[in-house]
Amino acid sequence: MASGSSVHAAHRFRRGLFHRRLAIIFGLQLLAIVVACLMGFYNVAPMGAVLVLIVVVSALAWLAARRQWAPVSALAQAVSDWDEQAAGLDGWRPDQLSRRTDADVATLASSLYALANRIAGYNQRERNFTRDASHELRSPLTVIKMSADMLADDPSLGEFGQRSVQRIKRSTREMEALVEALLILARESDNGLTEEDFVVNDVIRHELPDVLEMLEGRPITLELEEPARFALHGSPRVFAVLCWQLIRNACQQCEGGTVVITVMPGVVTVTHRGEPPMPASANRHGFELAIAQRISERFQWPLELQTREGRRHVARIRFPESMPA
């Protein structure tokens, strides 16, 4: 669209018009100065009048050049004042430009106008996607969870059926966390997320039951160590999703043992203790870690990954703007 508008502008407007006008302005200025100097040289006019004439001619040339530059300044101001949520740059459609506009300026204006419309369209599609996906993805997951709970309460269900139901519930909870993380990352900004002051320890404790439900049936235990307490200003849901992804990644790295969440001043670590992971799973960094890294980059919470002796993987999140709890 932008290239088509540029070609249209190039054919409709005269190219080099701005340069020709500047050449005429400075040519006339030079001619007037030469005439004034000759008048002073031959005593046709007093030297004071000659100097005044040169100053006046120079001022008129500057005003004329500034007027020629005015469309560029106006376009720069329009871009500076442009709202990304708006449909485009008002008044800068190619069909609204004067025929006296230079072709280069018209090409720039039409390209920026097309870009503004594309960005506005992208923002609209982003809002539609996050709104529709939030509803269309969560609704079937809720139905699956309710159905799994009903099956789990069925006394006629055998041991194999109970294990299958637990796997369904665990996978459903993991899918909910994944959907939540993807919806957060799908937003261009964190608009729509509730920001508040929250205590990190309280949010982690609130999420522990869901994590334990995810680990049900696996030989992995979960521990929370709290040598310190601190608070953050931001979205508690984003923080919970980030910790959730790191815990899932830690569980993927081991076949058994204990996953420990440690809260220290301005730092949260997730590590595995117990028997070393199997060699085949030693570097099984999955999709969860990629999501955690993108969330940490988005919200400027640095994420550090370490591998210690015995192939122990440690994930450490630092919060530069932490506050006392």
Buried (B, 14 or more C-beta within 10 A) or exposed (E): EBEEBBEBBBEBBBBEBBEEBBEEBEEBBEEBBEBBEEBBEEEEBEEEEBEEBBEEBEEBBEEBBEEBEEBBEBBEEBBEEBEEEBEBBEEBBBEEBEEEBBBBBBBBBBBBBBBBBEBBEEBEEBBEEBEEBBEEBBEEBEEBBEBBEEBBEEEEBEEEEBEBBBEBBBEBBBBBBBBBBBBBEEBEEBEEBEEEEBBBBEBBEEBBEBBEEBBEEEEBBBEBEEEBBBBBEBBBBBBBBBBBBBBBBBBBBBBEBBBBBBBBEBBBBBBBEBEBBEEEEBEBBEEBBEBBBBBBEBBEBEBEBEEEEEBBBBBBBBBEEBEEB
